[in-house]
């Protein structure tokens, strides 16, 4: 059984998509084990700094 460590830098939309893809790969190949480390500086994971809910309504 092999084990891999993976890092996702930023958990905005693309980071969440990467995590979802990794989860799907894990379901298809349960023998290959991996550990995922997520590094997200934002207080709102999943939104990313562009979609921060504290932004003003102004364009």
PDBQT receptor file of N, H, CA, C and O in Angstrom, charges set to zero:
ATOM      1  N   UNK A   1       0.844  -1.169   0.000  1.00  0.00    +0.000 N 
ATOM      2  CA  UNK A   1       0.000   0.000   0.000  1.00  0.00    +0.000 C 
ATOM      3  C   UNK A   1       0.895   1.239   0.000  1.00  0.00    +0.000 C 
ATOM      4  O   UNK A   1       1.794   1.348   0.834  1.00  0.00    +0.000 OA
ATOM      5  N   UNK A   2       0.660   2.172  -0.924  1.00  0.00    +0.000 N 
ATOM      6  H   UNK A   2      -0.071   2.083  -1.601  1.00  0.00    +0.000 HD
ATOM      7  CA  UNK A   2       1.476   3.380  -0.972  1.00  0.00    +0.000 C 
ATOM      8  C   UNK A   2       0.751   4.526  -0.285  1.00  0.00    +0.000 C 
ATOM      9  O   UNK A   2      -0.477   4.553  -0.208  1.00  0.00    +0.000 OA
ATOM     10  N   UNK A   3       1.533   5.460   0.207  1.00  0.00    +0.000 N 
ATOM     11  H   UNK A   3       2.531   5.438   0.144  1.00  0.00    +0.000 HD
ATOM     12  CA  UNK A   3       0.954   6.619   0.881  1.00  0.00    +0.000 C 
ATOM     13  C   UNK A   3       1.597   7.881   0.329  1.00  0.00    +0.000 C 
ATOM     14  O   UNK A   3       2.811   7.936   0.136  1.00  0.00    +0.000 OA
ATOM     15  N   UNK A   4       0.778   8.891   0.077  1.00  0.00    +0.000 N 
ATOM     16  H   UNK A   4      -0.208   8.846   0.234  1.00  0.00    +0.000 HD
ATOM     17  CA  UNK A   4       1.224  10.146  -0.501  1.00  0.00    +0.000 C 
ATOM     18  C   UNK A   4       0.727  11.287   0.373  1.00  0.00    +0.000 C 
ATOM     19  O   UNK A   4      -0.366  11.212   0.935  1.00  0.00    +0.000 OA
ATOM     20  N   UNK A   5       1.522  12.341   0.488  1.00  0.00    +0.000 N 
ATOM     21  H   UNK A   5       2.410  12.403   0.031  1.00  0.00    +0.000 HD
ATOM     22  CA  UNK A   5       1.080  13.550   1.172  1.00  0.00    +0.000 C 
ATOM     23  C   UNK A   5       0.842  14.620   0.123  1.00  0.00    +0.000 C 
ATOM     24  O   UNK A   5       1.684  14.846  -0.746  1.00  0.00    +0.000 OA
ATOM     25  N   UNK A   6      -0.308  15.281   0.208  1.00  0.00    +0.000 N 
ATOM     26  H   UNK A   6      -0.991  15.097   0.914  1.00  0.00    +0.000 HD
ATOM     27  CA  UNK A   6      -0.708  16.287  -0.769  1.00  0.00    +0.000 C 
ATOM     28  C   UNK A   6      -1.032  17.571  -0.013  1.00  0.00    +0.000 C 
ATOM     29  O   UNK A   6      -1.648  17.534   1.052  1.00  0.00    +0.000 OA
ATOM     30  N   UNK A   7      -0.614  18.706  -0.570  1.00  0.00    +0.000 N 
ATOM     31  H   UNK A   7      -0.114  18.736  -1.435  1.00  0.00    +0.000 HD
ATOM     32  CA  UNK A   7      -0.944  20.005   0.027  1.00  0.00    +0.000 C 
ATOM     33  C   UNK A   7      -1.819  20.781  -0.943  1.00  0.00    +0.000 C 
ATOM     34  O   UNK A   7      -1.540  20.839  -2.141  1.00  0.00    +0.000 OA
ATOM     35  N   UNK A   8      -2.878  21.375  -0.413  1.00  0.00    +0.000 N 
ATOM     36  H   UNK A   8      -3.105  21.328   0.560  1.00  0.00    +0.000 HD
ATOM     37  CA  UNK A   8      -3.711  22.277  -1.190  1.00  0.00    +0.000 C 
ATOM     38  C   UNK A   8      -3.505  23.663  -0.587  1.00  0.00    +0.000 C 
ATOM     39  O   UNK A   8      -3.792  23.900   0.586  1.00  0.00    +0.000 OA
ATOM     40  N   UNK A   9      -3.001  24.571  -1.420  1.00  0.00    +0.000 N 
ATOM     41  H   UNK A   9      -2.767  24.378  -2.374  1.00  0.00    +0.000 HD
ATOM     42  CA  UNK A   9      -2.719  25.923  -0.965  1.00  0.00    +0.000 C 
ATOM     43  C   UNK A   9      -3.890  26.803  -1.394  1.00  0.00    +0.000 C 
ATOM     44  O   UNK A   9      -4.071  27.075  -2.581  1.00  0.00    +0.000 OA
ATOM     45  N   UNK A  10      -4.662  27.234  -0.443  1.00  0.00    +0.000 N 
ATOM     46  H   UNK A  10      -4.514  27.013   0.521  1.00  0.00    +0.000 HD
ATOM     47  CA  UNK A  10      -5.840  28.042  -0.730  1.00  0.00    +0.000 C 
ATOM     48  C   UNK A  10      -7.059  27.160  -0.900  1.00  0.00    +0.000 C 
ATOM     49  O   UNK A  10      -7.055  26.227  -1.703  1.00  0.00    +0.000 OA
ATOM     50  N   UNK A  11      -8.089  27.453  -0.153  1.00  0.00    +0.000 N 
ATOM     51  H   UNK A  11      -8.092  28.211   0.499  1.00  0.00    +0.000 HD
ATOM     52  CA  UNK A  11      -9.295  26.630  -0.196  1.00  0.00    +0.000 C 
ATOM     53  C   UNK A  11     -10.462  27.436  -0.735  1.00  0.00    +0.000 C 
ATOM     54  O   UNK A  11     -11.568  27.407  -0.194  1.00  0.00    +0.000 OA
ATOM     55  N   UNK A  12     -10.187  28.158  -1.820  1.00  0.00    +0.000 N 
ATOM     56  H   UNK A  12      -9.289  28.181  -2.260  1.00  0.00    +0.000 HD
ATOM     57  CA  UNK A  12     -11.259  28.850  -2.531  1.00  0.00    +0.000 C 
ATOM     58  C   UNK A  12     -11.947  27.845  -3.441  1.00  0.00    +0.000 C 
ATOM     59  O   UNK A  12     -11.838  26.640  -3.217  1.00  0.00    +0.000 OA
ATOM     60  N   UNK A  13     -12.647  28.311  -4.453  1.00  0.00    +0.000 N 
ATOM     61  H   UNK A  13     -12.735  29.290  -4.635  1.00  0.00    +0.000 HD
ATOM     62  CA  UNK A  13     -13.363  27.401  -5.345  1.00  0.00    +0.000 C 
ATOM     63  C   UNK A  13     -12.465  26.348  -5.999  1.00  0.00    +0.000 C 
ATOM     64  O   UNK A  13     -12.847  25.182  -6.085  1.00  0.00    +0.000 OA
ATOM     65  N   UNK A  14     -11.287  26.743  -6.455  1.00  0.00    +0.000 N 
ATOM     66  H   UNK A  14     -10.977  27.691  -6.386  1.00  0.00    +0.000 HD
ATOM     67  CA  UNK A  14     -10.387  25.775  -7.102  1.00  0.00    +0.000 C 
ATOM     68  C   UNK A  14      -9.824  24.778  -6.097  1.00  0.00    +0.000 C 
ATOM     69  O   UNK A  14      -9.685  23.595  -6.405  1.00  0.00    +0.000 OA
ATOM     70  N   UNK A  15      -9.499  25.256  -4.890  1.00  0.00    +0.000 N 
ATOM     71  H   UNK A  15      -9.612  26.218  -4.639  1.00  0.00    +0.000 HD
ATOM     72  CA  UNK A  15      -8.995  24.354  -3.860  1.00  0.00    +0.000 C 
ATOM     73  C   UNK A  15     -10.040  23.329  -3.442  1.00  0.00    +0.000 C 
ATOM     74  O   UNK A  15      -9.723  22.159  -3.231  1.00  0.00    +0.000 OA
ATOM     75  N   UNK A  16     -11.299  23.779  -3.324  1.00  0.00    +0.000 N 
ATOM     76  H   UNK A  16     -11.557  24.730  -3.496  1.00  0.00    +0.000 HD
ATOM     77  CA  UNK A  16     -12.377  22.849  -2.985  1.00  0.00    +0.000 C 
ATOM     78  C   UNK A  16     -12.605  21.835  -4.106  1.00  0.00    +0.000 C 
ATOM     79  O   UNK A  16     -12.895  20.667  -3.847  1.00  0.00    +0.000 OA
ATOM     80  N   UNK A  17     -12.471  22.295  -5.360  1.00  0.00    +0.000 N 
ATOM     81  H   UNK A  17     -12.235  23.244  -5.570  1.00  0.00    +0.000 HD
ATOM     82  CA  UNK A  17     -12.610  21.374  -6.492  1.00  0.00    +0.000 C 
ATOM     83  C   UNK A  17     -11.500  20.324  -6.450  1.00  0.00    +0.000 C 
ATOM     84  O   UNK A  17     -11.740  19.144  -6.705  1.00  0.00    +0.000 OA
ATOM     85  N   UNK A  18     -10.284  20.766  -6.127  1.00  0.00    +0.000 N 
ATOM     86  H   UNK A  18     -10.089  21.725  -5.920  1.00  0.00    +0.000 HD
ATOM     87  CA  UNK A  18      -9.165  19.821  -6.024  1.00  0.00    +0.000 C 
ATOM     88  C   UNK A  18      -9.428  18.804  -4.913  1.00  0.00    +0.000 C 
ATOM     89  O   UNK A  18      -9.179  17.612  -5.092  1.00  0.00    +0.000 OA
ATOM     90  N   UNK A  19      -9.924  19.264  -3.784  1.00  0.00    +0.000 N 
ATOM     91  H   UNK A  19     -10.127  20.232  -3.639  1.00  0.00    +0.000 HD
ATOM     92  CA  UNK A  19     -10.238  18.359  -2.674  1.00  0.00    +0.000 C 
ATOM     93  C   UNK A  19     -11.328  17.372  -3.071  1.00  0.00    +0.000 C 
ATOM     94  O   UNK A  19     -11.232  16.184  -2.762  1.00  0.00    +0.000 OA
ATOM     95  N   UNK A  20     -12.364  17.853  -3.753  1.00  0.00    +0.000 N 
ATOM     96  H   UNK A  20     -12.442  18.818  -4.004  1.00  0.00    +0.000 HD
ATOM     97  CA  UNK A  20     -13.439  16.981  -4.217  1.00  0.00    +0.000 C 
ATOM     98  C   UNK A  20     -12.899  15.925  -5.182  1.00  0.00    +0.000 C 
ATOM     99  O   UNK A  20     -13.280  14.757  -5.103  1.00  0.00    +0.000 OA
ATOM    100  N   UNK A  21     -12.022  16.330  -6.083  1.00  0.00    +0.000 N 
ATOM    101  H   UNK A  21     -11.713  17.279  -6.147  1.00  0.00    +0.000 HD
ATOM    102  CA  UNK A  21     -11.429  15.383  -7.034  1.00  0.00    +0.000 C 
ATOM    103  C   UNK A  21     -10.587  14.332  -6.312  1.00  0.00    +0.000 C 
ATOM    104  O   UNK A  21     -10.605  13.157  -6.681  1.00  0.00    +0.000 OA
ATOM    105  N   UNK A  22      -9.857  14.750  -5.294  1.00  0.00    +0.000 N 
ATOM    106  H   UNK A  22      -9.842  15.704  -4.994  1.00  0.00    +0.000 HD
ATOM    107  CA  UNK A  22      -9.064  13.797  -4.515  1.00  0.00    +0.000 C 
ATOM    108  C   UNK A  22      -9.954  12.812  -3.773  1.00  0.00    +0.000 C 
ATOM    109  O   UNK A  22      -9.636  11.626  -3.684  1.00  0.00    +0.000 OA
ATOM    110  N   UNK A  23     -11.066  13.299  -3.241  1.00  0.00    +0.000 N 
ATOM    111  H   UNK A  23     -11.325  14.263  -3.313  1.00  0.00    +0.000 HD
ATOM    112  CA  UNK A  23     -12.004  12.400  -2.547  1.00  0.00    +0.000 C 
ATOM    113  C   UNK A  23     -12.581  11.371  -3.519  1.00  0.00    +0.000 C 
ATOM    114  O   UNK A  23     -12.721  10.198  -3.173  1.00  0.00    +0.000 OA
ATOM    115  N   UNK A  24     -12.908  11.805  -4.714  1.00  0.00    +0.000 N 
ATOM    116  H   UNK A  24     -12.794  12.758  -4.995  1.00  0.00    +0.000 HD
ATOM    117  CA  UNK A  24     -13.429  10.880  -5.719  1.00  0.00    +0.000 C 
ATOM    118  C   UNK A  24     -12.363   9.850  -6.096  1.00  0.00    +0.000 C 
ATOM    119  O   UNK A  24     -12.675   8.670  -6.255  1.00  0.00    +0.000 OA
ATOM    120  N   UNK A  25     -11.115  10.284  -6.238  1.00  0.00    +0.000 N 
ATOM    121  H   UNK A  25     -10.862  11.242  -6.109  1.00  0.00    +0.000 HD
ATOM    122  CA  UNK A  25     -10.019   9.353  -6.552  1.00  0.00    +0.000 C 
ATOM    123  C   UNK A  25      -9.848   8.337  -5.421  1.00  0.00    +0.000 C 
ATOM    124  O   UNK A  25      -9.555   7.168  -5.673  1.00  0.00    +0.000 OA
ATOM    125  N   UNK A  26     -10.031   8.786  -4.175  1.00  0.00    +0.000 N 
ATOM    126  H   UNK A  26     -10.269   9.735  -3.970  1.00  0.00    +0.000 HD
ATOM    127  CA  UNK A  26      -9.900   7.876  -3.028  1.00  0.00    +0.000 C 
ATOM    128  C   UNK A  26     -11.001   6.819  -3.042  1.00  0.00    +0.000 C 
ATOM    129  O   UNK A  26     -10.769   5.668  -2.670  1.00  0.00    +0.000 OA
ATOM    130  N   UNK A  27     -12.195   7.211  -3.471  1.00  0.00    +0.000 N 
ATOM    131  H   UNK A  27     -12.383   8.145  -3.774  1.00  0.00    +0.000 HD
ATOM    132  CA  UNK A  27     -13.291   6.239  -3.552  1.00  0.00    +0.000 C 
ATOM    133  C   UNK A  27     -13.022   5.185  -4.623  1.00  0.00    +0.000 C 
ATOM    134  O   UNK A  27     -13.362   4.014  -4.453  1.00  0.00    +0.000 OA
ATOM    135  N   UNK A  28     -12.407   5.613  -5.732  1.00  0.00    +0.000 N 
ATOM    136  H   UNK A  28     -12.131   6.565  -5.870  1.00  0.00    +0.000 HD
ATOM    137  CA  UNK A  28     -12.137   4.686  -6.841  1.00  0.00    +0.000 C 
ATOM    138  C   UNK A  28     -10.959   3.763  -6.553  1.00  0.00    +0.000 C 
ATOM    139  O   UNK A  28     -10.910   2.644  -7.063  1.00  0.00    +0.000 OA
ATOM    140  N   UNK A  29     -10.017   4.221  -5.746  1.00  0.00    +0.000 N 
ATOM    141  H   UNK A  29     -10.057   5.130  -5.332  1.00  0.00    +0.000 HD
ATOM    142  CA  UNK A  29      -8.805   3.444  -5.493  1.00  0.00    +0.000 C 
ATOM    143  C   UNK A  29      -8.503   3.429  -3.997  1.00  0.00    +0.000 C 
ATOM    144  O   UNK A  29      -7.584   4.119  -3.554  1.00  0.00    +0.000 OA
ATOM    145  N   UNK A  30      -9.254   2.661  -3.211  1.00  0.00    +0.000 N 
ATOM    146  H   UNK A  30     -10.000   2.101  -3.571  1.00  0.00    +0.000 HD
ATOM    147  CA  UNK A  30      -9.084   2.693  -1.753  1.00  0.00    +0.000 C 
ATOM    148  C   UNK A  30      -7.744   2.132  -1.266  1.00  0.00    +0.000 C 
ATOM    149  O   UNK A  30      -7.373   2.358  -0.114  1.00  0.00    +0.000 OA
ATOM    150  N   UNK A  31      -7.029   1.425  -2.096  1.00  0.00    +0.000 N 
ATOM    151  H   UNK A  31      -7.331   1.241  -3.031  1.00  0.00    +0.000 HD
ATOM    152  CA  UNK A  31      -5.728   0.880  -1.664  1.00  0.00    +0.000 C 
ATOM    153  C   UNK A  31      -4.648   1.951  -1.589  1.00  0.00    +0.000 C 
ATOM    154  O   UNK A  31      -3.717   1.852  -0.790  1.00  0.00    +0.000 OA
ATOM    155  N   UNK A  32      -4.780   2.973  -2.427  1.00  0.00    +0.000 N 
ATOM    156  H   UNK A  32      -5.536   3.053  -3.076  1.00  0.00    +0.000 HD
ATOM    157  CA  UNK A  32      -3.794   4.056  -2.400  1.00  0.00    +0.000 C 
ATOM    158  C   UNK A  32      -4.219   5.058  -1.337  1.00  0.00    +0.000 C 
ATOM    159  O   UNK A  32      -5.276   5.680  -1.442  1.00  0.00    +0.000 OA
ATOM    160  N   UNK A  33      -3.391   5.207  -0.319  1.00  0.00    +0.000 N 
ATOM    161  H   UNK A  33      -2.533   4.702  -0.233  1.00  0.00    +0.000 HD
ATOM    162  CA  UNK A  33      -3.723   6.108   0.782  1.00  0.00    +0.000 C 
ATOM    163  C   UNK A  33      -2.996   7.431   0.616  1.00  0.00    +0.000 C 
ATOM    164  O   UNK A  33      -1.857   7.469   0.152  1.00  0.00    +0.000 OA
ATOM    165  N   UNK A  34      -3.658   8.511   0.998  1.00  0.00    +0.000 N 
ATOM    166  H   UNK A  34      -4.583   8.480   1.375  1.00  0.00    +0.000 HD
ATOM    167  CA  UNK A  34      -2.981   9.804   0.985  1.00  0.00    +0.000 C 
ATOM    168  C   UNK A  34      -3.515  10.682   2.108  1.00  0.00    +0.000 C 
ATOM    169  O   UNK A  34      -4.631  10.511   2.598  1.00  0.00    +0.000 OA
ATOM    170  N   UNK A  35      -2.675  11.621   2.488  1.00  0.00    +0.000 N 
ATOM    171  H   UNK A  35      -1.768  11.760   2.089  1.00  0.00    +0.000 HD
ATOM    172  CA  UNK A  35      -3.010  12.600   3.501  1.00  0.00    +0.000 C 
ATOM    173  C   UNK A  35      -3.064  13.950   2.817  1.00  0.00    +0.000 C 
ATOM    174  O   UNK A  35      -2.167  14.293   2.047  1.00  0.00    +0.000 OA
ATOM    175  N   UNK A  36      -4.103  14.719   3.089  1.00  0.00    +0.000 N 
ATOM    176  H   UNK A  36      -4.832  14.440   3.714  1.00  0.00    +0.000 HD
ATOM    177  CA  UNK A  36      -4.253  16.035   2.476  1.00  0.00    +0.000 C 
ATOM    178  C   UNK A  36      -4.076  17.098   3.557  1.00  0.00    +0.000 C 
ATOM    179  O   UNK A  36      -4.715  17.049   4.608  1.00  0.00    +0.000 OA
ATOM    180  N   UNK A  37      -3.197  18.056   3.277  1.00  0.00    +0.000 N 
ATOM    181  H   UNK A  37      -2.678  18.095   2.423  1.00  0.00    +0.000 HD
ATOM    182  CA  UNK A  37      -2.986  19.209   4.160  1.00  0.00    +0.000 C 
ATOM    183  C   UNK A  37      -3.538  20.428   3.425  1.00  0.00    +0.000 C 
ATOM    184  O   UNK A  37      -3.177  20.679   2.275  1.00  0.00    +0.000 OA
ATOM    185  N   UNK A  38      -4.404  21.176   4.083  1.00  0.00    +0.000 N 
ATOM    186  H   UNK A  38      -4.697  20.971   5.017  1.00  0.00    +0.000 HD
ATOM    187  CA  UNK A  38      -4.997  22.360   3.470  1.00  0.00    +0.000 C 
ATOM    188  C   UNK A  38      -4.473  23.598   4.184  1.00  0.00    +0.000 C 
ATOM    189  O   UNK A  38      -4.544  23.700   5.409  1.00  0.00    +0.000 OA
ATOM    190  N   UNK A  39      -3.948  24.533   3.406  1.00  0.00    +0.000 N 
ATOM    191  H   UNK A  39      -3.891  24.450   2.411  1.00  0.00    +0.000 HD
ATOM    192  CA  UNK A  39      -3.421  25.790   3.944  1.00  0.00    +0.000 C 
ATOM    193  C   UNK A  39      -4.309  26.917   3.430  1.00  0.00    +0.000 C 
ATOM    194  O   UNK A  39      -4.310  27.223   2.237  1.00  0.00    +0.000 OA
ATOM    195  N   UNK A  40      -5.058  27.526   4.329  1.00  0.00    +0.000 N 
ATOM    196  H   UNK A  40      -5.057  27.277   5.297  1.00  0.00    +0.000 HD
ATOM    197  CA  UNK A  40      -6.002  28.576   3.959  1.00  0.00    +0.000 C 
ATOM    198  C   UNK A  40      -5.905  29.718   4.964  1.00  0.00    +0.000 C 
ATOM    199  O   UNK A  40      -6.272  29.549   6.127  1.00  0.00    +0.000 OA
ATOM    200  N   UNK A  41      -5.412  30.885   4.527  1.00  0.00    +0.000 N 
ATOM    201  H   UNK A  41      -5.113  31.022   3.582  1.00  0.00    +0.000 HD
ATOM    202  CA  UNK A  41      -5.286  32.002   5.455  1.00  0.00    +0.000 C 
ATOM    203  C   UNK A  41      -6.601  32.721   5.731  1.00  0.00    +0.000 C 
ATOM    204  O   UNK A  41      -6.712  33.431   6.730  1.00  0.00    +0.000 OA
ATOM    205  N   UNK A  42      -7.597  32.553   4.870  1.00  0.00    +0.000 N 
ATOM    206  H   UNK A  42      -7.507  31.976   4.058  1.00  0.00    +0.000 HD
ATOM    207  CA  UNK A  42      -8.864  33.264   5.024  1.00  0.00    +0.000 C 
ATOM    208  C   UNK A  42      -9.677  32.684   6.178  1.00  0.00    +0.000 C 
ATOM    209  O   UNK A  42      -9.608  31.491   6.473  1.00  0.00    +0.000 OA
ATOM    210  N   UNK A  43     -10.433  33.541   6.810  1.00  0.00    +0.000 N 
ATOM    211  H   UNK A  43     -10.489  34.510   6.571  1.00  0.00    +0.000 HD
ATOM    212  CA  UNK A  43     -11.317  33.088   7.890  1.00  0.00    +0.000 C 
ATOM    213  C   UNK A  43     -12.567  32.407   7.336  1.00  0.00    +0.000 C 
ATOM    214  O   UNK A  43     -13.354  31.834   8.089  1.00  0.00    +0.000 OA
ATOM    215  N   UNK A  44     -12.744  32.473   6.009  1.00  0.00    +0.000 N 
ATOM    216  H   UNK A  44     -12.105  32.939   5.397  1.00  0.00    +0.000 HD
ATOM    217  CA  UNK A  44     -13.926  31.908   5.364  1.00  0.00    +0.000 C 
ATOM    218  C   UNK A  44     -13.518  30.910   4.290  1.00  0.00    +0.000 C 
ATOM    219  O   UNK A  44     -13.586  31.230   3.103  1.00  0.00    +0.000 OA
ATOM    220  N   UNK A  45     -13.091  29.695   4.680  1.00  0.00    +0.000 N 
ATOM    221  H   UNK A  45     -13.036  29.435   5.644  1.00  0.00    +0.000 HD
ATOM    222  CA  UNK A  45     -12.695  28.707   3.671  1.00  0.00    +0.000 C 
ATOM    223  C   UNK A  45     -13.836  28.428   2.703  1.00  0.00    +0.000 C 
ATOM    224  O   UNK A  45     -15.008  28.398   3.079  1.00  0.00    +0.000 OA
ATOM    225  N   UNK A  46     -13.464  28.229   1.465  1.00  0.00    +0.000 N 
ATOM    226  H   UNK A  46     -12.512  28.253   1.159  1.00  0.00    +0.000 HD
ATOM    227  CA  UNK A  46     -14.449  27.952   0.434  1.00  0.00    +0.000 C 
ATOM    228  C   UNK A  46     -14.820  29.197  -0.346  1.00  0.00    +0.000 C 
ATOM    229  O   UNK A  46     -15.175  29.114  -1.522  1.00  0.00    +0.000 OA
ATOM    230  N   UNK A  47     -14.740  30.347   0.298  1.00  0.00    +0.000 N 
ATOM    231  H   UNK A  47     -14.451  30.415   1.253  1.00  0.00    +0.000 HD
ATOM    232  CA  UNK A  47     -15.087  31.586  -0.387  1.00  0.00    +0.000 C 
ATOM    233  C   UNK A  47     -13.864  32.193  -1.068  1.00  0.00    +0.000 C 
ATOM    234  O   UNK A  47     -13.971  32.734  -2.169  1.00  0.00    +0.000 OA
ATOM    235  N   UNK A  48     -12.725  32.107  -0.431  1.00  0.00    +0.000 N 
ATOM    236  H   UNK A  48     -12.638  31.668   0.463  1.00  0.00    +0.000 HD
ATOM    237  CA  UNK A  48     -11.537  32.748  -0.964  1.00  0.00    +0.000 C 
ATOM    238  C   UNK A  48     -11.603  34.246  -0.717  1.00  0.00    +0.000 C 
ATOM    239  O   UNK A  48     -12.674  34.773  -0.413  1.00  0.00    +0.000 OA
ATOM    240  N   UNK A  49     -10.481  34.939  -0.840  1.00  0.00    +0.000 N 
ATOM    241  H   UNK A  49      -9.612  34.511  -1.086  1.00  0.00    +0.000 HD
ATOM    242  CA  UNK A  49     -10.465  36.368  -0.514  1.00  0.00    +0.000 C 
ATOM    243  C   UNK A  49     -11.322  37.208  -1.467  1.00  0.00    +0.000 C 
ATOM    244  O   UNK A  49     -11.800  38.274  -1.079  1.00  0.00    +0.000 OA
ATOM    245  N   UNK A  50     -11.523  36.750  -2.695  1.00  0.00    +0.000 N 
ATOM    246  H   UNK A  50     -11.135  35.884  -3.010  1.00  0.00    +0.000 HD
ATOM    247  CA  UNK A  50     -12.321  37.520  -3.649  1.00  0.00    +0.000 C 
ATOM    248  C   UNK A  50     -13.788  37.539  -3.245  1.00  0.00    +0.000 C 
ATOM    249  O   UNK A  50     -14.486  38.524  -3.490  1.00  0.00    +0.000 OA
ATOM    250  N   UNK A  51     -14.265  36.455  -2.627  1.00  0.00    +0.000 N 
ATOM    251  H   UNK A  51     -13.698  35.655  -2.429  1.00  0.00    +0.000 HD
ATOM    252  CA  UNK A  51     -15.671  36.342  -2.264  1.00  0.00    +0.000 C 
ATOM    253  C   UNK A  51     -15.890  36.505  -0.757  1.00  0.00    +0.000 C 
ATOM    254  O   UNK A  51     -16.854  35.973  -0.206  1.00  0.00    +0.000 OA
ATOM    255  N   UNK A  52     -15.011  37.227  -0.106  1.00  0.00    +0.000 N 
ATOM    256  H   UNK A  52     -14.228  37.659  -0.553  1.00  0.00    +0.000 HD
ATOM    257  CA  UNK A  52     -15.119  37.424   1.350  1.00  0.00    +0.000 C 
ATOM    258  C   UNK A  52     -16.468  38.059   1.677  1.00  0.00    +0.000 C 
ATOM    259  O   UNK A  52     -16.794  39.107   1.120  1.00  0.00    +0.000 OA
ATOM    260  N   UNK A  53     -17.259  37.458   2.561  1.00  0.00    +0.000 N 
ATOM    261  H   UNK A  53     -16.994  36.606   3.013  1.00  0.00    +0.000 HD
ATOM    262  CA  UNK A  53     -18.567  38.011   2.879  1.00  0.00    +0.000 C 
ATOM    263  C   UNK A  53     -18.525  39.389   3.542  1.00  0.00    +0.000 C 
ATOM    264  O   UNK A  53     -19.558  40.052   3.635  1.00  0.00    +0.000 OA
ATOM    265  N   UNK A  54     -17.374  39.827   3.996  1.00  0.00    +0.000 N 
ATOM    266  H   UNK A  54     -16.534  39.289   3.920  1.00  0.00    +0.000 HD
ATOM    267  CA  UNK A  54     -17.269  41.150   4.615  1.00  0.00    +0.000 C 
ATOM    268  C   UNK A  54     -17.065  42.257   3.590  1.00  0.00    +0.000 C 
ATOM    269  O   UNK A  54     -17.007  43.432   3.953  1.00  0.00    +0.000 OA
ATOM    270  N   UNK A  55     -16.956  41.895   2.303  1.00  0.00    +0.000 N 
ATOM    271  H   UNK A  55     -17.003  40.940   2.008  1.00  0.00    +0.000 HD
ATOM    272  CA  UNK A  55     -16.786  42.911   1.258  1.00  0.00    +0.000 C 
ATOM    273  C   UNK A  55     -17.994  43.822   1.210  1.00  0.00    +0.000 C 
ATOM    274  O   UNK A  55     -19.106  43.427   1.560  1.00  0.00    +0.000 OA
ATOM    275  N   UNK A  56     -17.762  45.045   0.772  1.00  0.00    +0.000 N 
ATOM    276  H   UNK A  56     -16.858  45.367   0.488  1.00  0.00    +0.000 HD
ATOM    277  CA  UNK A  56     -18.886  45.965   0.644  1.00  0.00    +0.000 C 
ATOM    278  C   UNK A  56     -19.721  45.583  -0.577  1.00  0.00    +0.000 C 
ATOM    279  O   UNK A  56     -19.248  44.870  -1.461  1.00  0.00    +0.000 OA
ATOM    280  N   UNK A  57     -20.937  46.051  -0.618  1.00  0.00    +0.000 N 
ATOM    281  H   UNK A  57     -21.321  46.631   0.101  1.00  0.00    +0.000 HD
ATOM    282  CA  UNK A  57     -21.842  45.756  -1.719  1.00  0.00    +0.000 C 
ATOM    283  C   UNK A  57     -21.459  46.532  -2.979  1.00  0.00    +0.000 C 
ATOM    284  O   UNK A  57     -21.931  46.221  -4.073  1.00  0.00    +0.000 OA
ATOM    285  N   UNK A  58     -20.621  47.521  -2.826  1.00  0.00    +0.000 N 
ATOM    286  H   UNK A  58     -20.238  47.774  -1.938  1.00  0.00    +0.000 HD
ATOM    287  CA  UNK A  58     -20.217  48.368  -3.946  1.00  0.00    +0.000 C 
ATOM    288  C   UNK A  58     -19.335  47.619  -4.942  1.00  0.00    +0.000 C 
ATOM    289  O   UNK A  58     -18.507  46.805  -4.533  1.00  0.00    +0.000 OA
ATOM    290  N   UNK A  59     -19.496  47.878  -6.241  1.00  0.00    +0.000 N 
ATOM    291  H   UNK A  59     -20.169  48.539  -6.573  1.00  0.00    +0.000 HD
ATOM    292  CA  UNK A  59     -18.654  47.237  -7.262  1.00  0.00    +0.000 C 
ATOM    293  C   UNK A  59     -17.336  47.892  -7.214  1.00  0.00    +0.000 C 
ATOM    294  O   UNK A  59     -16.441  47.534  -7.979  1.00  0.00    +0.000 OA
TER     295      UNK A  59
